[in-house]
Structures are given as C-alpha cells and as structure tokens.
Amino acid sequence: MTQNYNTEKRIIDAARAVFTTKGYNGATMQDIANEADVNKALLHYYFRSKEKLFNLIFDEAFSCILSNLTNLLEEELKFEKKLKRIIEAYIDTFVSYPYIPNFIIHELASNANQLDRKLKEYKISKYFFIRRFIKIRTEIDNEIVKNRIKDIEANDLIINIISLCAFPFLLRPIITFNDGMYNSTFKIQMEMRKESITDLIINGIRNKKHNSSLLRFFFI
C-alpha cells in the first residue's frame, strides 16, 4: 500500500512539474513517465490519460487559490488588515505551490473554458464572485467616504495585489539565476515581500490629506 502511494505521489509530482513547464498541449505521457522515472505502462496503470492527470493538478491549484481568497473576503476585518492578510495569503500560497501562477496563467490563456468547467464542477455561479466583489467594493467605498483612502477602483486594487504577489514567481528562474539565489533564499525574499507589498499598496491608496489632518489634530 505504501509503495503504491509513493509511486502515485511521484507520478503526480512529476505531472505537476511537466505541466508547469510545458502546459497541457506540450506535455506528453512519456514526458511525465520520464520525470517520474517509471515506465509508460506503469504510468497508464495509475492514470489512464493525460487529461485525468491534468484535471487533478488543475483542481489542486484552483481549489487552493479559490478557498484562500474566498475565506479572506468573507472575514470581518479592518480594511488595511484585510489587505495585509490577502497579500500574505497569496505569497504563502505561491511559496507552497510555486507552479500556480505560471500554470494558471498559461492554461487559462490557452484554454479559457477550463475556468468555466471548474466553476461548474464546484457548483459556483458568476454571482458567487459578484457578491464578493460587491462586498470588497462596499468596503472600499466606506473607506473613501471616511476620507481614509483615495477614490480607487476595486478591480484595479485586486489586479495590483495579484500582480505584485505573482510576478516574482513567474520570473523565478531569471531571479534565482541572476542573483545566484537558492530556493531557501528565494523563500526568505518572498517572506520579506509580504511587508513591502503591503506598505506599497496601503501607502499608495491612503489619503494623504486625511493623514495630514490627523497629524495637525494631534500636534497642534
């Protein structure tokens, strides 16, 4: 039983690496067999098709991102605290699954139907995302009304956060090659980025006039 589990895990790990590098269309069962160091017959014994393996890997990546983001958007936190938690969650997810940004972007760009298929499998309608978008939009509007942040668009804010968190992982081979960084060093740098991205986002949207008024109130 343990041997079967280890073989299956090795195949899944190999498939993850191959799909991340080559995408669905570029990957072959032979590539996966070579990566897992098993013969092709054994690979087909565990997983009958490339599609079955791909769906398993895609599900893993998709459910990880979906659950993290959904939980955070639902939490009742102060606005800046929520932004900090979202950024931390994205970095943590990408550190644990460094193939996710490249994998998701590549596959959704080449096969957008994957997203629709997954949403249907999870029984998630577009209104699921609309409700959560309305919630974050409402939180942003409340902060704007209170003069705490600038008048910003929710979609711009979300795009900025995801981009700042994901981009280093997309460029990881270049970053680690140019700086001679090992995986452990890269993880340390990504851990430090949690704070730097949070500072960049919050300082970028914070209403400076509001801050100046507060300072005058306390020091004059």
DOMIDO-967809 format. One record per residue: residue number from 1; residue in one letter; x, y, z of N, C-alpha, C in turn. Coordinates in Angstrom, 3 decimals. Example, Ala and Ser with C-alpha at 12.3 -4.5 7.8 and 13.67 -1.06 7.14 Angstrom:
// residues 2
- i, aa, nc1, nc2, nc3, cac1, cac2, cac3, cc1, cc2, cc3
- 1, a, 13.190, -5.690, 7.800, 12.300, -4.500, 7.800, 13.200, -3.300, 7.800 .
- 2, s, 12.850, -2.250, 7.080, 13.670, -1.060, 7.140, 12.900, 0.030, 7.870 .
***
This chain:
// residues 220
- i, aa, nc1, nc2, nc3, cac1, cac2, cac3, cc1, cc2, cc3
- 1, m, 0.834, -1.209, 0.000, 0.000, 0.000, 0.000, 0.865, 1.254, 0.000 .
- 2, t, 1.900, 1.247, 0.870, 2.792, 2.408, 0.938, 3.531, 2.609, -0.369 .
- 3, q, 3.958, 1.490, -0.975, 4.677, 1.587, -2.247, 3.770, 2.166, -3.331 .
- 4, n, 2.501, 1.723, -3.352, 1.553, 2.245, -4.331, 1.350, 3.742, -4.143 .
- 5, y, 1.230, 4.162, -2.872, 1.038, 5.590, -2.577, 2.255, 6.392, -3.028 .
- 6, n, 3.448, 5.908, -2.744, 4.672, 6.615, -3.111, 4.806, 6.738, -4.616 .
- 7, t, 4.452, 5.660, -5.342, 4.524, 5.702, -6.804, 3.524, 6.697, -7.360 .
- 8, e, 2.309, 6.659, -6.829, 1.278, 7.584, -7.299, 1.673, 9.030, -7.007 .
- 9, k, 2.205, 9.273, -5.823, 2.640, 10.624, -5.458, 3.777, 11.087, -6.372 .
- 10, r, 4.702, 10.185, -6.684, 5.817, 10.545, -7.555, 5.326, 10.913, -8.953 .
- 11, i, 4.319, 10.191, -9.419, 3.745, 10.489, -10.741, 3.045, 11.844, -10.719 .
- 12, i, 2.285, 12.104, -9.653, 1.570, 13.388, -9.549, 2.568, 14.543, -9.479 .
- 13, d, 3.625, 14.389, -8.687, 4.659, 15.426, -8.591, 5.322, 15.648, -9.951 .
- 14, a, 5.552, 14.564, -10.666, 6.172, 14.667, -11.989, 5.242, 15.370, -12.970 .
- 15, a, 3.962, 15.009, -12.923, 2.985, 15.636, -13.817, 2.888, 17.132, -13.546 .
- 16, r, 2.908, 17.486, -12.261, 2.860, 18.900, -11.881, 4.039, 19.659, -12.484 .
- 17, a, 5.216, 19.077, -12.395, 6.422, 19.723, -12.925, 6.366, 19.839, -14.447 .
- 18, v, 5.920, 18.791, -15.116, 5.870, 18.793, -16.584, 4.808, 19.746, -17.102 .
- 19, f, 3.608, 19.718, -16.502, 2.543, 20.618, -16.929, 2.925, 22.070, -16.685 .
- 20, t, 3.628, 22.319, -15.589, 4.065, 23.678, -15.287, 5.036, 24.180, -16.337 .
- 21, t, 5.912, 23.311, -16.776, 6.936, 23.693, -17.748, 6.389, 23.759, -19.174 .
- 22, k, 5.580, 22.763, -19.550, 5.187, 22.630, -20.954, 3.719, 22.941, -21.231 .
- 23, g, 2.912, 23.066, -20.177, 1.489, 23.252, -20.398, 0.833, 21.954, -20.825 .
- 24, y, -0.497, 21.985, -20.966, -1.225, 20.759, -21.296, -0.875, 20.255, -22.691 .
- 25, n, -0.892, 21.161, -23.670, -0.670, 20.746, -25.052, 0.756, 20.254, -25.291 .
- 26, g, 1.723, 20.862, -24.625, 3.116, 20.491, -24.855, 3.559, 19.238, -24.119 .
- 27, a, 2.846, 18.887, -23.053, 3.239, 17.730, -22.233, 2.773, 16.428, -22.872 .
- 28, t, 3.546, 15.368, -22.675, 3.159, 14.036, -23.120, 3.241, 13.071, -21.936 .
- 29, m, 2.564, 11.948, -22.072, 2.636, 10.928, -21.027, 4.056, 10.403, -20.881 .
- 30, q, 4.796, 10.375, -21.992, 6.188, 9.929, -21.919, 7.030, 10.914, -21.123 .
- 31, d, 6.773, 12.211, -21.299, 7.479, 13.229, -20.511, 7.255, 12.996, -19.016 .
- 32, i, 6.009, 12.721, -18.667, 5.658, 12.518, -17.255, 6.303, 11.236, -16.727 .
- 33, a, 6.273, 10.182, -17.541, 6.903, 8.916, -17.144, 8.395, 9.111, -16.916 .
- 34, n, 9.033, 9.854, -17.803, 10.475, 10.121, -17.659, 10.765, 10.914, -16.391 .
- 35, e, 9.946, 11.918, -16.140, 10.134, 12.767, -14.963, 9.930, 11.967, -13.678 .
- 36, a, 8.974, 11.053, -13.693, 8.673, 10.234, -12.510, 9.601, 9.029, -12.388 .
- 37, d, 10.372, 8.789, -13.454, 11.277, 7.633, -13.500, 10.502, 6.318, -13.371 .
- 38, v, 9.405, 6.231, -14.132, 8.631, 4.991, -14.220, 8.410, 4.688, -15.705 .
- 39, n, 8.081, 3.438, -16.017, 7.794, 3.133, -17.420, 6.374, 3.568, -17.763 .
- 40, k, 6.135, 3.722, -19.043, 4.862, 4.271, -19.504, 3.687, 3.360, -19.147 .
- 41, a, 3.914, 2.060, -19.140, 2.848, 1.113, -18.794, 2.388, 1.318, -17.351 .
- 42, l, 3.352, 1.539, -16.464, 3.005, 1.774, -15.061, 2.269, 3.094, -14.898 .
- 43, l, 2.687, 4.084, -15.653, 2.008, 5.386, -15.611, 0.541, 5.226, -16.008 .
- 44, h, 0.284, 4.499, -17.089, -1.092, 4.294, -17.549, -1.889, 3.428, -16.573 .
- 45, y, -1.213, 2.601, -15.813, -1.894, 1.782, -14.809, -2.503, 2.671, -13.723 .
- 46, y, -1.745, 3.698, -13.323, -2.219, 4.606, -12.279, -3.143, 5.687, -12.838 .
- 47, f, -2.792, 6.215, -13.992, -3.571, 7.304, -14.607, -3.723, 6.998, -16.096 .
- 48, r, -4.946, 6.760, -16.497, -5.185, 6.256, -17.848, -4.938, 7.280, -18.949 .
- 49, s, -5.013, 8.562, -18.601, -4.860, 9.575, -19.641, -4.180, 10.827, -19.110 .
- 50, k, -3.642, 11.581, -20.029, -3.028, 12.869, -19.684, -4.092, 13.823, -19.128 .
- 51, e, -5.292, 13.766, -19.674, -6.367, 14.649, -19.237, -6.711, 14.410, -17.769 .
- 52, k, -6.733, 13.128, -17.359, -7.047, 12.811, -15.975, -5.996, 13.398, -15.032 .
- 53, l, -4.737, 13.288, -15.400, -3.658, 13.856, -14.593, -3.748, 15.376, -14.568 .
- 54, f, -4.012, 15.950, -15.718, -4.104, 17.399, -15.802, -5.221, 17.932, -14.911 .
- 55, n, -6.389, 17.290, -14.978, -7.524, 17.740, -14.165, -7.202, 17.681, -12.678 .
- 56, l, -6.469, 16.660, -12.280, -6.083, 16.520, -10.874, -5.184, 17.681, -10.437 .
- 57, i, -4.198, 18.018, -11.278, -3.266, 19.104, -10.952, -3.980, 20.457, -10.989 .
- 58, f, -4.831, 20.641, -11.981, -5.562, 21.901, -12.098, -6.477, 22.094, -10.890 .
- 59, d, -7.159, 21.018, -10.482, -8.046, 21.088, -9.316, -7.281, 21.523, -8.066 .
- 60, e, -6.096, 20.972, -7.903, -5.271, 21.296, -6.743, -4.950, 22.785, -6.703 .
- 61, a, -4.526, 23.318, -7.843, -4.163, 24.732, -7.914, -5.385, 25.629, -7.770 .
- 62, f, -6.448, 25.278, -8.467, -7.646, 26.108, -8.481, -8.293, 26.179, -7.103 .
- 63, s, -8.448, 25.029, -6.452, -9.108, 24.995, -5.147, -8.297, 25.727, -4.091 .
- 64, c, -6.978, 25.684, -4.215, -6.112, 26.370, -3.261, -6.328, 27.880, -3.320 .
- 65, i, -6.290, 28.430, -4.514, -6.479, 29.874, -4.683, -7.898, 30.278, -4.302 .
- 66, l, -8.873, 29.515, -4.763, -10.275, 29.856, -4.525, -10.608, 29.876, -3.040 .
- 67, s, -10.190, 28.851, -2.319, -10.534, 28.762, -0.900, -9.862, 29.868, -0.092 .
- 68, n, -8.590, 30.148, -0.392, -7.877, 31.199, 0.341, -8.525, 32.560, 0.149 .
- 69, l, -8.806, 32.898, -1.106, -9.362, 34.215, -1.402, -10.772, 34.356, -0.856 .
- 70, t, -11.584, 33.314, -1.008, -12.968, 33.357, -0.533, -13.030, 33.568, 0.975 .
- 71, n, -12.238, 32.817, 1.697, -12.234, 32.921, 3.158, -11.837, 34.315, 3.619 .
- 72, l, -10.841, 34.881, 2.966, -10.363, 36.195, 3.379, -11.375, 37.297, 3.060 .
- 73, l, -12.018, 37.205, 1.911, -13.004, 38.223, 1.546, -14.205, 38.204, 2.479 .
- 74, e, -14.466, 37.048, 3.065, -15.615, 36.918, 3.964, -15.294, 37.372, 5.386 .
- 75, e, -14.024, 37.428, 5.746, -13.645, 37.795, 7.114, -14.009, 39.246, 7.417 .
- 76, e, -14.464, 39.466, 8.651, -14.784, 40.825, 9.093, -13.543, 41.423, 9.755 .
- 77, l, -12.768, 42.139, 8.964, -11.533, 42.749, 9.443, -11.500, 44.208, 9.040 .
- 78, k, -10.682, 44.989, 9.742, -10.446, 46.356, 9.298, -9.813, 46.306, 7.917 .
- 79, f, -10.098, 47.327, 7.108, -9.750, 47.301, 5.689, -8.256, 47.049, 5.465 .
- 80, e, -7.389, 47.803, 6.138, -5.955, 47.639, 5.928, -5.485, 46.267, 6.399 .
- 81, k, -6.065, 45.775, 7.474, -5.728, 44.442, 7.977, -6.121, 43.378, 6.960 .
- 82, k, -7.278, 43.560, 6.336, -7.733, 42.589, 5.336, -6.792, 42.582, 4.132 .
- 83, l, -6.373, 43.757, 3.686, -5.426, 43.824, 2.569, -4.133, 43.090, 2.915 .
- 84, k, -3.657, 43.305, 4.130, -2.433, 42.650, 4.583, -2.602, 41.129, 4.580 .
- 85, r, -3.740, 40.653, 5.063, -3.989, 39.216, 5.128, -4.091, 38.608, 3.729 .
- 86, i, -4.718, 39.336, 2.804, -4.842, 38.854, 1.417, -3.469, 38.711, 0.778 .
- 87, i, -2.623, 39.723, 0.960, -1.266, 39.690, 0.402, -0.474, 38.540, 1.002 .
- 88, e, -0.568, 38.359, 2.300, 0.141, 37.262, 2.965, -0.338, 35.906, 2.452 .
- 89, a, -1.652, 35.789, 2.240, -2.214, 34.518, 1.770, -1.731, 34.185, 0.361 .
- 90, y, -1.681, 35.199, -0.512, -1.193, 34.963, -1.870, 0.271, 34.523, -1.857 .
- 91, i, 1.098, 35.222, -1.101, 2.518, 34.864, -1.041, 2.689, 33.458, -0.474 .
- 92, d, 1.983, 33.153, 0.610, 2.072, 31.824, 1.222, 1.649, 30.734, 0.243 .
- 93, t, 0.583, 30.992, -0.503, 0.095, 30.019, -1.477, 1.116, 29.783, -2.575 .
- 94, f, 1.706, 30.867, -3.070, 2.675, 30.734, -4.156, 3.979, 30.099, -3.687 .
- 95, v, 4.342, 30.322, -2.426, 5.536, 29.666, -1.884, 5.292, 28.161, -1.777 .
- 96, s, 4.085, 27.786, -1.348, 3.746, 26.370, -1.213, 3.527, 25.714, -2.573 .
- 97, y, 2.977, 26.476, -3.514, 2.704, 25.964, -4.864, 3.309, 26.927, -5.892 .
- 98, p, 4.633, 26.950, -6.030, 5.284, 27.939, -6.889, 4.920, 27.825, -8.366 .
- 99, y, 4.357, 26.690, -8.764, 3.969, 26.496, -10.162, 2.630, 27.156, -10.482 .
- 100, i, 1.858, 27.552, -9.453, 0.491, 28.021, -9.688, 0.408, 29.228, -10.628 .
- 101, p, 1.143, 30.335, -10.393, 0.970, 31.494, -11.275, 1.203, 31.156, -12.747 .
- 102, n, 2.328, 30.504, -13.034, 2.637, 30.148, -14.419, 1.607, 29.184, -14.978 .
- 103, f, 1.241, 28.202, -14.170, 0.317, 27.163, -14.593, -1.060, 27.734, -14.916 .
- 104, i, -1.613, 28.507, -13.993, -2.950, 29.069, -14.176, -2.991, 30.036, -15.346 .
- 105, i, -2.021, 30.937, -15.405, -1.998, 31.936, -16.478, -1.879, 31.265, -17.838 .
- 106, h, -0.965, 30.290, -17.945, -0.747, 29.608, -19.221, -1.999, 28.862, -19.668 .
- 107, e, -2.600, 28.110, -18.760, -3.726, 27.282, -19.148, -4.996, 28.075, -19.399 .
- 108, l, -5.245, 29.110, -18.602, -6.435, 29.914, -18.829, -6.294, 30.755, -20.095 .
- 109, a, -5.064, 31.154, -20.424, -4.826, 31.921, -21.645, -5.035, 31.043, -22.878 .
- 110, s, -4.629, 29.788, -22.791, -4.729, 28.894, -23.944, -6.055, 28.140, -23.987 .
- 111, n, -6.732, 28.050, -22.831, -7.995, 27.313, -22.775, -8.882, 27.913, -21.697 .
- 112, a, -9.543, 29.019, -22.040, -10.363, 29.749, -21.069, -11.535, 28.913, -20.574 .
- 113, n, -11.931, 27.891, -21.334, -13.052, 27.049, -20.924, -12.743, 26.261, -19.653 .
- 114, q, -11.444, 26.137, -19.325, -11.068, 25.433, -18.100, -11.705, 26.091, -16.885 .
- 115, l, -11.732, 27.421, -16.873, -12.298, 28.148, -15.737, -13.795, 27.884, -15.622 .
- 116, d, -14.506, 27.974, -16.754, -15.944, 27.715, -16.740, -16.229, 26.289, -16.282 .
- 117, r, -15.423, 25.353, -16.748, -15.610, 23.952, -16.364, -15.430, 23.766, -14.859 .
- 118, k, -14.390, 24.392, -14.333, -14.107, 24.239, -12.906, -15.201, 24.876, -12.048 .
- 119, l, -15.666, 26.034, -12.466, -16.718, 26.712, -11.704, -17.986, 25.853, -11.657 .
- 120, k, -18.295, 25.205, -12.763, -19.470, 24.337, -12.803, -19.266, 23.119, -11.915 .
- 121, e, -18.061, 22.546, -11.928, -17.775, 21.385, -11.087, -17.899, 21.729, -9.606 .
- 122, y, -17.461, 22.939, -9.256, -17.562, 23.375, -7.861, -18.941, 23.956, -7.550 .
- 123, k, -19.820, 23.940, -8.553, -21.173, 24.482, -8.426, -21.132, 25.943, -7.989 .
- 124, i, -20.246, 26.660, -8.626, -20.090, 28.081, -8.330, -20.579, 28.891, -9.532 .
- 125, s, -21.518, 29.779, -9.296, -22.026, 30.628, -10.365, -21.263, 31.947, -10.371 .
- 126, k, -21.489, 32.709, -11.418, -20.813, 34.009, -11.511, -21.256, 34.939, -10.381 .
- 127, y, -22.455, 34.690, -9.831, -22.950, 35.528, -8.752, -22.155, 35.327, -7.464 .
- 128, f, -21.508, 34.171, -7.346, -20.623, 33.906, -6.211, -19.525, 34.965, -6.160 .
- 129, f, -18.915, 35.252, -7.324, -17.852, 36.253, -7.405, -18.414, 37.665, -7.362 .
- 130, i, -19.590, 37.853, -7.964, -20.196, 39.187, -7.966, -20.497, 39.645, -6.543 .
- 131, r, -21.050, 38.721, -5.721, -21.366, 39.077, -4.326, -20.115, 39.474, -3.560 .
- 132, r, -19.035, 38.751, -3.772, -17.787, 39.056, -3.060, -17.141, 40.318, -3.594 .
- 133, f, -17.287, 40.560, -4.898, -16.765, 41.796, -5.464, -17.538, 42.992, -4.910 .
- 134, i, -18.867, 42.837, -4.797, -19.693, 43.907, -4.232, -19.276, 44.179, -2.792 .
- 135, k, -18.964, 43.128, -2.054, -18.555, 43.278, -0.655, -17.264, 44.086, -0.549 .
- 136, i, -16.253, 43.728, -1.348, -14.978, 44.451, -1.272, -15.149, 45.868, -1.817 .
- 137, r, -16.025, 46.022, -2.836, -16.302, 47.353, -3.372, -16.960, 48.226, -2.308 .
- 138, t, -17.878, 47.648, -1.530, -18.547, 48.372, -0.446, -17.544, 48.792, 0.620 .
- 139, e, -16.630, 47.888, 0.964, -15.606, 48.216, 1.960, -14.722, 49.352, 1.467 .
- 140, i, -14.381, 49.321, 0.186, -13.564, 50.398, -0.391, -14.330, 51.718, -0.361 .
- 141, d, -15.614, 51.677, -0.745, -16.438, 52.897, -0.739, -16.548, 53.484, 0.666 .
- 142, n, -16.678, 52.621, 1.655, -16.752, 53.098, 3.041, -15.472, 53.810, 3.450 .
- 143, e, -14.327, 53.263, 3.022, -13.044, 53.896, 3.336, -12.899, 55.233, 2.619 .
- 144, i, -13.420, 55.309, 1.386, -13.361, 56.562, 0.615, -14.236, 57.625, 1.277 .
- 145, v, -15.454, 57.219, 1.675, -16.385, 58.154, 2.329, -15.785, 58.697, 3.616 .
- 146, k, -15.074, 57.865, 4.343, -14.431, 58.283, 5.586, -13.135, 59.047, 5.331 .
- 147, n, -12.826, 59.232, 4.053, -11.646, 60.008, 3.654, -10.332, 59.350, 4.075 .
- 148, r, -10.354, 58.035, 4.238, -9.146, 57.322, 4.649, -8.284, 56.926, 3.459 .
- 149, i, -8.939, 56.641, 2.315, -8.188, 56.260, 1.124, -8.657, 57.083, -0.075 .
- 150, k, -7.858, 57.059, -1.124, -8.210, 57.763, -2.347, -9.389, 57.071, -3.029 .
- 151, d, -9.970, 57.754, -4.002, -11.063, 57.171, -4.791, -10.449, 56.195, -5.789 .
- 152, i, -10.544, 54.904, -5.494, -9.914, 53.873, -6.319, -10.946, 52.878, -6.798 .
- 153, e, -10.601, 52.151, -7.849, -11.455, 51.090, -8.374, -11.060, 49.759, -7.746 .
- 154, a, -12.056, 48.975, -7.350, -11.791, 47.687, -6.699, -11.017, 46.748, -7.601 .
- 155, n, -11.373, 46.702, -8.898, -10.676, 45.783, -9.802, -9.218, 46.179, -9.988 .
- 156, d, -8.928, 47.481, -9.991, -7.533, 47.926, -10.104, -6.728, 47.501, -8.885 .
- 157, l, -7.346, 47.643, -7.716, -6.665, 47.268, -6.479, -6.357, 45.768, -6.460 .
- 158, i, -7.328, 44.945, -6.847, -7.138, 43.492, -6.862, -6.077, 43.092, -7.874 .
- 159, i, -6.112, 43.700, -9.060, -5.110, 43.402, -10.094, -3.716, 43.765, -9.599 .
- 160, n, -3.586, 44.919, -8.943, -2.282, 45.343, -8.424, -1.745, 44.366, -7.389 .
- 161, i, -2.605, 43.913, -6.487, -2.173, 42.984, -5.445, -1.720, 41.662, -6.056 .
- 162, i, -2.556, 41.099, -6.941, -2.211, 39.812, -7.547, -0.930, 39.924, -8.359 .
- 163, s, -0.781, 41.013, -9.113, 0.403, 41.192, -9.955, 1.676, 41.276, -9.116 .
- 164, l, 1.646, 42.072, -8.065, 2.827, 42.235, -7.218, 3.206, 40.935, -6.514 .
- 165, c, 2.197, 40.130, -6.171, 2.476, 38.861, -5.490, 2.946, 37.783, -6.458 .
- 166, a, 2.341, 37.724, -7.624, 2.607, 36.617, -8.556, 3.837, 36.819, -9.421 .
- 167, f, 4.150, 38.062, -9.786, 5.189, 38.305, -10.797, 6.560, 37.724, -10.434 .
- 168, p, 7.028, 37.836, -9.185, 8.331, 37.238, -8.866, 8.375, 35.729, -9.099 .
- 169, f, 7.228, 35.051, -8.940, 7.182, 33.608, -9.147, 7.198, 33.268, -10.634 .
- 170, l, 6.626, 34.160, -11.445, 6.696, 33.976, -12.897, 8.130, 34.148, -13.395 .
- 171, l, 8.870, 35.031, -12.728, 10.260, 35.308, -13.119, 11.275, 34.561, -12.269 .
- 172, r, 10.817, 33.601, -11.507, 11.705, 32.914, -10.563, 12.980, 32.362, -11.214 .
- 173, p, 12.892, 31.699, -12.374, 14.138, 31.182, -12.976, 15.161, 32.276, -13.270 .
- 174, i, 14.670, 33.450, -13.692, 15.575, 34.563, -14.003, 16.134, 35.162, -12.725 .
- 175, i, 15.266, 35.364, -11.739, 15.695, 35.964, -10.464, 16.733, 35.090, -9.779 .
- 176, t, 16.454, 33.808, -9.684, 17.376, 32.911, -8.981, 18.663, 32.722, -9.759 .
- 177, f, 18.592, 32.796, -11.088, 19.806, 32.640, -11.898, 20.694, 33.874, -11.789 .
- 178, n, 20.095, 35.054, -11.945, 20.893, 36.289, -11.927, 21.503, 36.568, -10.564 .
- 179, d, 20.754, 36.267, -9.502, 21.237, 36.577, -8.158, 21.916, 35.393, -7.484 .
- 180, g, 21.930, 34.251, -8.183, 22.549, 33.074, -7.605, 21.852, 32.610, -6.350 .
- 181, m, 20.533, 32.849, -6.273, 19.796, 32.509, -5.063, 19.334, 31.057, -5.098 .
- 182, y, 19.424, 30.396, -3.985, 18.872, 29.068, -3.839, 17.417, 29.194, -3.404 .
- 183, n, 16.702, 28.078, -3.411, 15.282, 28.090, -3.058, 15.033, 28.705, -1.685 .
- 184, s, 15.874, 28.361, -0.710, 15.670, 28.873, 0.642, 15.798, 30.393, 0.670 .
- 185, t, 16.750, 30.924, -0.081, 16.936, 32.371, -0.142, 15.753, 33.041, -0.825 .
- 186, f, 15.260, 32.416, -1.878, 14.098, 32.951, -2.589, 12.889, 33.007, -1.661 .
- 187, k, 12.685, 31.963, -0.858, 11.560, 31.930, 0.078, 11.686, 33.037, 1.121 .
- 188, i, 12.911, 33.291, 1.565, 13.130, 34.365, 2.543, 12.777, 35.712, 1.924 .
- 189, q, 13.199, 35.895, 0.681, 12.897, 37.157, -0.008, 11.390, 37.330, -0.192 .
- 190, m, 10.698, 36.252, -0.530, 9.243, 36.330, -0.710, 8.539, 36.624, 0.619 .
- 191, e, 9.098, 36.079, 1.707, 8.552, 36.371, 3.031, 8.674, 37.866, 3.336 .
- 192, m, 9.792, 38.455, 2.966, 10.005, 39.884, 3.177, 9.085, 40.721, 2.293 .
- 193, r, 8.712, 40.185, 1.142, 7.840, 40.926, 0.226, 6.430, 41.117, 0.796 .
- 194, k, 6.027, 40.266, 1.704, 4.708, 40.451, 2.327, 4.595, 41.861, 2.890 .
- 195, e, 5.637, 42.267, 3.618, 5.636, 43.589, 4.253, 5.798, 44.696, 3.224 .
- 196, s, 6.696, 44.504, 2.262, 6.971, 45.568, 1.293, 5.771, 45.800, 0.370 .
- 197, i, 5.097, 44.726, -0.044, 3.915, 44.883, -0.897, 2.788, 45.544, -0.113 .
- 198, t, 2.604, 45.129, 1.128, 1.575, 45.735, 1.976, 1.819, 47.233, 2.127 .
- 199, d, 3.053, 47.607, 2.417, 3.395, 49.030, 2.562, 3.144, 49.782, 1.260 .
- 200, l, 3.551, 49.187, 0.144, 3.399, 49.832, -1.161, 1.926, 50.065, -1.487 .
- 201, i, 1.104, 49.041, -1.282, -0.328, 49.147, -1.596, -1.014, 50.152, -0.667 .
- 202, i, -0.808, 50.004, 0.630, -1.505, 50.859, 1.599, -1.061, 52.317, 1.474 .
- 203, n, 0.243, 52.549, 1.342, 0.722, 53.927, 1.177, 0.264, 54.524, -0.152 .
- 204, g, 0.062, 53.650, -1.148, -0.381, 54.132, -2.455, -1.837, 54.556, -2.477 .
- 205, i, -2.674, 53.934, -1.652, -4.105, 54.252, -1.677, -4.530, 55.140, -0.514 .
- 206, r, -3.676, 55.272, 0.495, -4.038, 56.053, 1.676, -4.188, 57.522, 1.304 .
- 207, n, -5.194, 58.150, 1.861, -5.446, 59.552, 1.575, -4.493, 60.411, 2.390 .
- 208, k, -3.551, 61.061, 1.706, -2.521, 61.841, 2.400, -3.116, 63.045, 3.127 .
- 209, k, -4.193, 63.633, 2.566, -4.825, 64.793, 3.208, -5.426, 64.387, 4.540 .
- 210, h, -6.022, 63.199, 4.556, -6.603, 62.694, 5.808, -5.505, 62.512, 6.859 .
- 211, n, -4.378, 61.961, 6.438, -3.268, 61.746, 7.370, -2.730, 63.072, 7.892 .
- 212, s, -2.653, 64.087, 7.007, -2.153, 65.396, 7.418, -3.085, 66.035, 8.440 .
- 213, s, -4.393, 65.862, 8.219, -5.366, 66.417, 9.160, -5.223, 65.779, 10.532 .
- 214, l, -5.007, 64.468, 10.540, -4.815, 63.764, 11.820, -3.575, 64.250, 12.548 .
- 215, l, -2.504, 64.464, 11.776, -1.262, 64.927, 12.390, -1.443, 66.304, 13.010 .
- 216, r, -2.174, 67.186, 12.315, -2.403, 68.521, 12.847, -3.241, 68.454, 14.115 .
- 217, f, -4.188, 67.537, 14.118, -5.062, 67.387, 15.274, -4.250, 66.972, 16.510 .
- 218, f, -3.264, 66.085, 16.325, -2.508, 65.587, 17.457, -1.357, 66.511, 17.902 .
- 219, f, -0.814, 67.271, 16.937, 0.408, 68.012, 17.264, 0.218, 69.514, 17.369 .
- 220, i, -0.959, 70.017, 16.990, -1.137, 71.479, 17.078, -1.848, 71.824, 18.395 .
***
